[in-house]
Amino acid sequence: MKKFVKMFTVAALFASWSFAADYTIKLSHVVSDVTPKGKAALFFAKRVAELTNGKVEVVVFSNAQLHDDDSVMKALKLGNVHIAIPSFSKFTSLVPEMQLFDLPFLFDGPDGVHAVMDGEVGQILKDKVTAKGFVALDYWDAGFKHFSSSKKPILFPEDASGQKFRIMSSKVLEEQTKAVGGNPQVLPFSEVYSALQQGVVDAAENPLSNFATKKFNEVQTSLTLSNHGYLGYLVIMSERFWSKFPNDLKPLVLQAMSEATAYERDAAAEDEAQLLAQMKDYEAKAKDFTIYEMNDEHIAAWKKAMEGVYPKFYKTIGEDLIKKAIEVQK
Ligand code: LMR
């Protein structure tokens, strides 16, 4: 028996040696594994393993297990983490022009977003990220953001007045909140649930995927389908890591990434209806959660209240870039 156990242990060790990958890519993000971003990160890991015959392993750290979006930038620089997928707002201190994506009511639906990301504007912004010493890969989707609150349903801009809003680290989002008399509080994503639960903040803005997968419906009493702004991502890689990565394996990793990008964008589009149905189900069962829709009158009031935000960023983002983003959607 002892001999058998010994043989088995040696065989298991041998197997793990022979299957061990030659290279490991550490990928860090802050949302759940079942969001479009989370699913696509796992899909990318699977495709890298397949395409490289197991030579390269991608280890995914989701839910901010390893880093939140601020500390991940430093970790990428040092080469401690190799890929991150921060939302646009998280680039504010690095490439302030990236706040273009945070401008309220800039995009005409998902097609408008993609026209901007995949066109000249998207490339200009990628180049700025590259100039800061990162490898800028692909743009991924989350979706349009919706307001939620536990204080008062947000339908007209006046409803936001006096409410404390959790926002991402973006000056545009700060100004957007102030424009309607709200009080903006920057918090990392990993702290949003408890901040809403404990009343540190009253309100938030999230795409349905983040709202539903983090169960923010449990700590908010209203969700308004406002579609007032967009949340998406730029996948970035550590330059320090990539410059030393074997050249023969690079095209395979990049192929896996472009497949993951297509997968991610499809998942984001497909999940939307199902997530809304899930939230409506919850609304039907819960006593204290209501979903509101905005009509044209509401939207016109919001656009008017927020129109002053754009000129404040003509210098930081570039008036030209904002105009190009509007133009390409026409
Ligand atoms: C947030 O902080 O709300 C988002 O950036 C989280 C994410 O990565 O979707």
Boltz pocket constraint, residues with backbone or C-beta under 6 A from the ligand:
constraints:
  - pocket:
      binder: B
      contacts: [[A, 30], [A, 31], [A, 85], [A, 86], [A, 87], [A, 142], [A, 168], [A, 187], [A, 188], [A, 189], [A, 205], [A, 210]]
      max_distance: 6.0
